[in-house]
């Protein structure tokens, strides 16, 4: 397809994992691609900084990466050649309960099931089929609505995935199994009674059994550096400290892809859009926010349950009912006394994260969108429930409320790190109901952020799918993912 000369073939605005994925795919197909980042360092949610004390490296947002290592697109890239090394904890995730044994998620499915006692067979029945079918359906689940290559496998997944997780959990008898499922589903940042909350639980468990829940050596910034290293090695160009507020400030290009949410997209290019598309973007819904604490510790967290001392991720929320109530309260605009806490212990497995014999901890809970309430005490109390004496190990801490998270990354509207609510109403139609959710109403302009299918997470598939659409529309290039 002959096109008139422009400064670049394509420009990608925003350098999170989706922006990087979009830029890479287009550069791989012989285009000239410019990637722009507003901050002085690229990465979006994939940055690592010394937030507390010198020598303590904290992941600013994303920390553990089950979808990064399982991503259909990322796994085709030579990221190890550009310095990316994943570390696999002995236990992917632990979920302690008061007065009960902990539930665990391990790479070994049978071992995970065995820890669930009376629910061993029920767990295997639920998860085995999803795990076996995952290589057939991963690109379908992590993409827009379309005719699937393996409809029976996808339908089998959908029968359970579309249920509220509170309904799916009824097949279990034990508190451990119910809690494990609830903790996984709570990553969706919405009430557990919502339809399709089971989807995220099943995806995370299948990813754990197939690929594990690894952490990148040196911090999440290592993923960014590897993606950027590969992008520039094949001819891509990156410019930082470039905050795009208007299309007029951009060089000329045949296609522009925006790794931003609908709010910023309207600010930048709203004058170009049709009335219907603007109406849809303005109706886009953002969800619960996050309150995050990073800890510098004198020693590892003194968890009583042994499984928690061996886990990269720990879900602190006790029973399904307690997690359900906490998430519902948050959704209703309240701050629960016992919030569901997601905690990561990277320094247990990666000695580069803290000075010798010292440790880090990464933790956050969900809060109402836009909340500025300090939840540090509530988070520490949740940790202390299972690790008495934890507070005595704290050397320093750093917090992010929702406003500070949004200042750090404008895509986190009101602290929403998922790029918008991922409920049934916005699962496949985010950010608007269109034949392709990545196309805007203006020719040549696309959105490639977590506000498009499949939503939040470090998988790059929003960027990949948007770039695939742009390659076909603008350049007449068809793309087939080589797995």
DRENFI-385734 format. One record per residue (C-alpha): x, y, z; residue in one letter. Coordinates in pm, whole numbers, padded with zeros to 5 digits, always signed. Each point is the difference from the previous one (the first is absolute). Last residue first. Example, Ala and Ser with C-alpha at 12.3 -4.5 7.8 and 13.67 -1.06 7.14 Angstrom:
BEGIN
+01367-00106+00714s;-00137-00344+00066a;
***
This chain:
BEGIN
+00305-01922+01916x;+00020+00206-00318x;-00266+00271+00017x;-00143+00068-00343x;+00011+00353-00131x;-00144+00139-00322x;+00155+00313-00143x;-00216+00237-00206x;+00180+00303+00143x;-00281+00203+00153x;-00273-00250+00085x;+00204-00320+00029x;+00293+00145+00191x;-00238+00206+00215x;-00196-00309+00108x;+00317-00195+00085x;+00126+00304+00190x;-00318+00004+00207x;+00019-00373+00071x;+00366+00017+00105x;-00052+00303+00219x;-00293-00154+00185x;+00195-00328+00012x;+00301+00150+00179x;-00029-00255+00281x;+00064+00204+00314x;-00353+00020+00135x;-00308+00215-00055x;-00257-00045-00276x;-00058-00272-00262x;-00118+00197-00188x;+00041+00380-00006x;+00033+00243+00293x;+00328-00180+00075x;+00145+00219-00276x;+00014-00034-00381x;-00226+00278-00130x;+00011+00072-00373x;+00007+00303-00231x;+00057-00050-00375x;-00354+00082-00106x;-00199+00174+00274x;-00289-00190+00162x;+00248-00182+00222x;+00119-00347-00082x;+00118-00226+00285x;-00349-00122+00094x;-00041-00152-00347x;-00356-00052-00120x;-00090+00271+00251x;-00161+00032+00344x;+00238+00231+00186x;+00290-00009+00248x;-00021-00292+00062x;-00259-00213-00177x;+00149-00339+00090x;-00003+00015+00381x;-00175+00333+00047x;-00357-00103+00079x;+00110-00337+00137x;+00222+00170+00254x;+00358+00115-00057x;-00037+00350+00146x;+00253+00242-00145x;+00373+00014-00072x;+00076-00279+00246x;+00216+00215+00233x;-00300+00210+00108x;+00160+00256+00235x;-00252+00272-00083x;+00103-00034-00365x;+00313-00212-00011x;+00088+00085-00361x;+00155+00328+00121x;+00289-00200+00150x;+00192+00148+00294x;-00260+00273+00050x;-00270-00266-00019x;+00176-00207+00265x;+00038+00309+00217x;-00371+00074-00024x;-00087-00362+00084x;+00221-00012+00309x;+00363-00110-00033x;+00205-00081+00309x;+00365-00041+00093x;+00137-00189+00297x;+00308-00019+00217x;+00181-00240+00232x;-00297-00228+00067x;+00092-00324+00181x;-00183+00086+00324x;-00323+00049-00198x;+00010-00365-00103x;+00001-00121+00360x;-00295-00233-00051x;-00006-00130-00360x;-00344-00139-00085x;-00221+00265+00157x;+00296+00241-00014x;-00031+00020-00379x;-00365+00109+00026x;+00090+00249+00270x;+00272+00148-00221x;-00249+00049-00284x;-00252+00170+00229x;+00270+00226+00144x;+00125+00102-00343x;-00347+00080-00134x;+00046+00378-00022x;-00323+00143-00141x;+00043+00191-00326x;-00276-00185-00186x;-00040+00083-00370x;-00166-00331-00086x;-00100-00180+00319x;+00281-00208+00149x;+00166-00331-00089x;+00302-00123+00191x;+00371+00010-00068x;+00322-00166+00106x;+00365-00025-00099x;+00251-00130+00255x;+00374+00047-00001x;+00278-00183+00181x;+00330+00029+00185x;+00260-00273+00053x;+00229+00163-00260x;-00139+00323-00144x;-00331-00029-00190x;-00141-00087-00344x;+00309-00158-00155x;-00038-00308+00221x;-00299-00119-00201x;-00196-00288+00155x;-00095+00126+00345x;+00050+00355-00133x;-00313-00024-00215x;-00246-00044+00286x;-00333+00109-00149x;-00321+00090+00185x;-00358+00037-00121x;-00222+00119+00281x;-00379-00048+00026x;-00117+00269+00238x;-00078-00067+00367x;-00137+00328+00137x;-00178+00056-00330x;+00016+00347-00161x;-00335+00093-00154x;-00105+00116-00347x;-00242-00279-00086x;+00268-00181-00203x;+00218+00008+00311x;-00276-00153+00210x;-00055-00269-00262x;+00371-00082-00010x;+00016-00034+00378x;-00317-00211+00020x;+00115-00244-00269x;+00345-00028+00159x;-00155-00080+00339x;-00243-00249-00152x;+00273-00174-00199x;+00202-00042+00317x;+00321+00168+00120x;+00092+00309-00198x;+00375+00000-00034x;+00115-00139-00335x;+00374-00072+00005x;+00221+00013-00309x;+00356-00127-00041x;-00070-00281+00242x;+00245-00193+00219x;-00059+00179+00330x;-00375-00004-00068x;+00005-00380-00026x;+00149-00028+00348x;-00303+00162+00159x;+00122+00219+00290x;+00124+00284-00221x;+00302+00185+00137x;+00048+00236-00301x;+00364-00021-00103x;+00252+00205+00193x;+00089+00364+00067x;-00273+00112-00239x;-00043+00278-00258x;-00373+00018-00070x;-00198+00118-00300x;-00362+00098+00057x;-00275+00031-00262x;-00356+00131+00005x;-00189-00112-00310x;-00304+00133-00181x;-00336-00154-00076x;-00141+00033-00347x;-00011+00236-00295x;-00306+00008-00225x;-00011+00118-00361x;-00299+00227-00062x;+00217+00282-00140x;+00157-00246-00242x;-00342-00108-00127x;-00123+00354-00052x;+00325+00089-00178x;-00051-00296-00235x;-00358+00104-00075x;+00090+00364-00064x;+00275-00100-00241x;+00361+00052+00100x;+00256+00254-00117x;-00062+00257+00275x;+00059-00273+00258x;+00363-00045-00103x;+00219+00079+00300x;-00250+00069+00278x;-00234-00274-00120x;+00287-00249-00011x;+00099+00106+00350x;-00342-00093+00140x;-00034-00309-00221x;+00312-00156+00158x;+00349+00025-00151x;+00232-00222-00204x;-00094+00196-00312x;+00079-00127-00349x;+00064+00243-00284x;-00003-00119-00360x;+00113+00160-00327x;+00238+00234+00177x;+00085+00371+00018x;+00192+00121+00302x;-00214+00069+00307x;-00069+00340+00160x;-00322+00056-00195x;-00144-00324+00134x;-00023+00167+00340x;+00105-00061+00358x;+00291-00238-00062x;+00251+00017+00284x;+00347-00060-00143x;+00260-00050+00273x;+00110-00321-00175x;+00065-00076-00369x;+00038-00356-00129x;+00091-00112-00354x;-00042-00349-00146x;+00264-00154-00227x;-00003-00371+00082x;+00239+00042+00292x;-00210+00295+00126x;-00301-00223+00055x;+00208-00283+00152x;+00158+00230+00255x;-00334+00163+00075x;-00162-00336+00072x;+00298-00107+00212x;+00014+00329+00190x;-00373-00009+00071x;+00020-00357+00128x;+00301+00091+00216x;-00193+00296+00144x;-00209-00264+00174x;+00287-00053+00242x;+00359-00124+00004x;-00091-00357-00094x;-00351-00011-00141x;-00262-00166+00222x;-00171-00324-00089x;-00355-00130+00050x;+00023-00343-00160x;-00010-00097-00367x;-00265-00269-00044x;-00138-00049+00351x;+00022+00369+00086x;-00146+00112-00332x;-00294-00236+00054x;-00056+00145+00348x;+00018+00358-00126x;-00235-00069-00292x;-00250-00185+00219x;-00013+00277+00257x;-00024+00272-00267x;-00295-00177-00161x;-00185-00072+00325x;-00086+00369+00031x;-00207-00053-00316x;-00330+00107+00159x;+00030+00222+00305x;-00046-00153+00347x;+00372+00038+00068x;-00046+00376-00003x;+00265+00170-00214x;+00379+00037-00008x;+00069-00293-00237x;+00291-00110+00220x;-00271-00107+00246x;-00062-00306-00218x;+00326-00162+00108x;-00068+00065+00367x;-00352-00137-00035x;+00122-00326-00157x;+00255-00058+00275x;-00259+00090+00265x;-00253-00255-00128x;+00267-00270-00016x;+00126+00072+00353x;-00345+00033+00153x;-00075-00354-00107x;-00310-00136-00175x;+00047+00117-00359x;-00261-00004-00277x;-00147+00316+00148x;+00316+00191-00102x;-00132+00048-00353x;-00299+00192+00133x;+00206+00241+00210x;+00234+00028-00300x;-00282+00152-00201x;-00039-00222-00308x;+00132+00094-00345x;+00321-00197+00044x;-00173-00328+00082x;-00193-00058-00323x;+00247+00224-00183x;+00288-00244+00028x;-00198-00283-00159x;-00121+00242-00267x;+00360+00094-00079x;+00100-00365-00040x;-00303-00066-00220x;+00063+00310-00211x;+00364-00079-00084x;+00102+00252-00264x;-00228+00263+00150x;-00226+00231-00203x;+00064+00345+00145x;-00047+00201+00318x;+00320+00185+00087x;+00315-00158+00147x;+00152-00175+00299x;-00264-00273+00017x;+00042-00072-00372x;+00382+00011+00009x;+00001-00237+00299x;-00255-00243-00148x;+00197-00295-00138x;+00299+00031+00237x;-00254+00023+00288x;-00182-00324-00081x;+00200-00225+00233x;-00001+00262+00276x;-00372+00065-00027x;-00071-00375-00004x;+00213-00062+00309x;-00136+00293+00203x;-00353-00095+00097x;+00035-00380+00017x;+00333+00032+00182x;-00156+00233+00256x;-00298-00233+00058x;+00234-00296+00044x;+00208+00167+00270x;-00296+00168+00171x;+00005-00227+00306x;+00360+00097+00069x;+00088+00325-00177x;+00377-00047+00034x;-00028-00301-00235x;-00143+00223-00273x;+00305+00225-00007x;+00227-00306-00001x;-00196-00146-00292x;+00025+00324-00196x;+00376+00027+00036x;+00090+00358-00085x;-00121+00081+00349x;-00298+00199+00132x;-00041-00035+00373x;-00279-00018+00257x;+00105+00051+00359x;-00113-00230+00276x;-00271+00127+00232x;-00016+00196+00326x;+00003+00332-00187x;+00045-00055-00370x;+00317+00038-00205x;-00001+00037-00380x;+00333-00081-00163x;+00102+00079-00356x;+00266-00127-00242x;+00170-00235+00245x;+00367-00087-00057x;+00046+00342-00155x;+00096+00018-00370x;+00254+00260-00111x;-00023+00147-00350x;+00302+00134-00185x;-00029+00283-00253x;+00335+00127-00126x;-00058+00076-00365x;+00066-00351-00130x;-00253-00120+00258x;-00256+00220-00174x;+00021-00187-00330x;-00371+00058-00080x;-00253-00276-00073x;-00085-00036+00371x;-00101+00366+00008x;-00276-00057-00255x;-00195-00294+00146x;+00059+00139+00351x;+00075-00280+00250x;+00317+00158+00144x;-00166+00338+00029x;-00332-00149+00107x;+00146-00157+00313x;+00201+00315+00073x;+00056+00105+00362x;+00084+00364+00076x;-00209+00261-00184x;-00007+00346+00157x;+00312+00174+00129x;+00202-00318+00036x;+00228+00073+00294x;+00379-00020+00010x;+00151+00046+00348x;+00364+00103-00038x;-00049+00353+00129x;-00315+00028+00213x;-00372+00031-00077x;-00099+00049-00366x;+00313-00135-00162x;-00162-00049-00340x;-00131-00269-00237x;-00225+00073-00299x;-00246-00213-00194x;-00331+00178+00058x;+00086+00259-00264x;+00336-00121-00134x;+00211+00280-00140x;+00212+00239+00203x;+00003+00381-00009x;-00380+00005-00005x;-00230+00095-00290x;+00102-00292-00223x;-00004-00009-00382x;+00071-00303-00220x;+00088+00076-00364x;-00039-00274-00261x;+00140-00034-00351x;-00171-00303-00151x;+00166-00326-00102x;-00248-00245+00147x;+00193-00052+00322x;-00029+00376+00064x;-00378-00033+00007x;+00010-00291+00245x;+00258+00173+00219x;-00190+00329+00027x;-00322-00176+00097x;+00175-00211+00264x;+00179+00304+00143x;-00326+00193+00025x;-00165-00297+00166x;+00281-00053+00249x;-00003+00369+00094x;+00174+00242-00232x;-00266+00257-00086x;-00078+00159-00337x;+00084-00231-00291x;+00085+00163-00331x;-00020-00179-00335x;+00140+00034-00352x;+00219+00284+00110x;+00079+00348-00134x;-00249-00064-00281x;+00043-00083-00369x;-00314-00087-00192x;-00118-00359+00012x;+00030-00276-00258x;-00156-00328+00115x;
***
